[in-house]
Amino acid sequence: MPIAGFTRRILPIAALIGSAPALAQQQQAPDTGDAPPPEPTEVPGAQGGAIYTPEDFARFAPRNALDMIRQVPGFQLRFDDGSRGFGQASENVVLNGKRFSSKSDGLESRLSRIPAASVIRIEIVDGASLEIPGLFGQAANIVVKDTGALSGSFAWRGEVRAHYAHPRFTNGEVSVKGAKGPVTYTLALVNEANRGAAGGPTTIYGPDGALLERRRSVLISDSDYPKLSANFAIAGPGTSLSNLNLSYRRSYERYNDDDVRRREGLADLSRSIRSPYEGYDYEISGDHEFTLGPGRLKLIGLERFETGLYRETAIFTRADDSPSFGDRYRERTDTGERIARGEYSWKMLSGEWQAALEGAFNRLDKDATLATLSPGGDFEPVPFPGGNGRVREDRYEGSLSYSTALTPKLQLQLIARGEYSRISSRTAAGALTRSFQRPKGTVSLAWAPRKGLDISLNVQRKVGQLDFGDFLAEVFLEEGNANASNANLVPSQSWETEFAIKKDLARWGTTNLRVFDRRFEDYIDIVPLPGGVEGRGNIDRAHRYGFEWTNTFKLEPLRIPGGRLDTNLILQTSNLTDPLDGQRRQLSSLLLREWSFTFRHDVPNSDLAWGFGADSQHFSKYYRLREVGRDYEGPIFANIFIEHKNVLGMTVNARASNLFDARQRLLRTVYSGLRDRSAPLFFEDRDRLIGPIFKLSVSGNF
């Protein structure tokens, strides 16, 4: 197709958003040889759902359920938001109408281990209609039937960068799925490997604009997370169903940042940063459910533990051979989580009820030291009492939920919840124990006034999850900053409202709009602490609101058979009262806007696909007591790819990324004292090259 003709067909898409439904009634789609897009179909027990069968994904040649869910028009995966315990659902994908029972396995990893051949259909419905407490908005129910036959899948994802970075050859996974009697099992070996790097100039200016220093730096970041996991599902005896999840992971991180500094009127200075981390974690979790009386009882348990040693060393060497100087920070942390939960579900008063009790016990033990480099070349300890200590939280929660269809097209879900928590911390400064009682709850409505139109509203009262590391002091040698310990932290609370509308555009695709509003109490950010220091603390009020607009446009009506365009736009803003100067500002490092698009063309009557895309993000400034800045990568990342779906039975995808030379940027102002009463000390402008990135992935089944 000539480029000019192709452009003429792509440009009108934006104008078609409003007119697509009318045009769809006037035109007939060309015969592409591919399965037609699914018509919205009523799902039993759900409102306004659409069903996608394997034939609808045939042209993409999917290997697993993840490949399939990624091609559902307008659907966005929602990942675990770190919510407390096992309470409400936060991921928007379920399997055979039930939540995934493991917390350590990511959603994408779990979906990639479900062979495409096992998927009967994917139901896209409003989460409130699935009668799973806490699930709302657009959700996917993947209906799977296991044949019991032994099968497996594998994927390898290589990457090479043009500048600075080491090649990535160790990213991939292999999994085996089978059954023996009533037991279905999945075994997987995964390594999530990353190789990142950037390099370039940094310029330091004085308050008067005079040049103070030029730097040239290169950072290299490598990480590997090999993990072995096993999942077992057991049917029976009788009406019982059980799941057991086991996982063990090692963590290896290496971060080097070297620069040379040329200073006006002074000897050159070199800085070397070394930040390795090594550790491991494991999880043992499971559930067992069975019929009891008029309903079902489900018992859930989890034990999770992680330990690791992190070190950061910064050494400065002068070109005039005078003694080097620097610092070393070291911390060993042990964290653990233990959860016991019981859920009883039954039908009554034309609805589905669930009563639940949960006990969660979280812990952190941290041993941190700080040392400075002496003229003799040895690191000598520096007092750092705030970095050592322990934190414990014992939390108990009860909930009662009710889901019902008010009308054939209107679904209601109510959840009343409450929690009691006891938080204790012990540091060199002493011990402190506090207890809290917090009400929580959710109201969700899902309305499907007609086929192809779904509207939902969700209002919830939520309690956030604390990061126990915020209770203790921490040093950041690379940035020259530190957080002091704060034993008075409390979990944030919020009122969160979300309104969503999804419109099916027939053979033109789908459009989805999600509007959200979140009002926080005890919001956690950097705040002034006693003694003139700073650390993580609570701010009385904060507000964040915005919208996300997601679209999938099918391009067959524009005579591009096999073509589709996916777009996403996020716009949001926020406000809080700065704890230092009392002025209104944005939340620190908040994503203010993001846009992305992907064009994909599956060439009819062939195994070839190709495409291109781009995305951009813009964040708000971050705020510390003596510093304000913006740290980001961009402005635009662009990529192009080509894919063959049958190379000796495998799918091979080659991709070139960062074609528009997105950079790693840091723009910051450092003050001589507290920023509300001090003059700027210097301005820093960092501009590092990332360069083009080349990726090759190979995936298949056996």
Secondary structure, DSSP 4 states (H G I P E B T S, - for coil): --HHHHHHHHGGGTTHHHHHHHHHHH------SSPPPPPB-PPTTSSS-EEE-GGGGGGG--SBHHHHHTTSTT---------STT-S--SSEEETTB----SSS-HHHHHHTSBGGGEEEEEEEEGGGGT-TT--SEEEEEEE------EEEEEEEEEEESSSPPPB---EEEEEEEEETTEEEEEEEEE--EEEEEEEEEEEE-TTS-EEEEEEEEEEEEEE-EEEEEEEEEE-STT-EEEEEEEEEEEEEEEEEEEEEEETTS--EEEEEE--EEEEEEEEEEEEEEEETTEEEEEEEEEEEEEEEEEEEEEEEETT-PPPEEEEEEEEEEEEEEEEEEEEEEEETTEEEEEEEEEEEEEEEEEEEEEEE-TTS-EEEE--GGG-EEEEEEEEEEEEEEEEEEETTEEEEEEEEEEEEEEEEEETTEEEEEEEEEEEEEEEEEEEEETTEEEEEEEEEEEPPP-GGGGS-EEETTTTEEE---TT----EEEEEEEEEEEE-GGGEEEEEEEEEEEEEEEEEEEEETTTEEEEEEEEEEEEEEEEEEEEEE-GGGT-TTEEEEEEEEEEEEEEE-TTT--EEPPTT-EEEEEEEEEEEE-TTSSEEEEEEEEEEEEPPEEETTEEEEEEEES-EEEEEEEEEEETTEEEEEEEE-TT--EEEEEEEEESS-TTTS-EEEEEEEEEE---EEEEEEEEE-
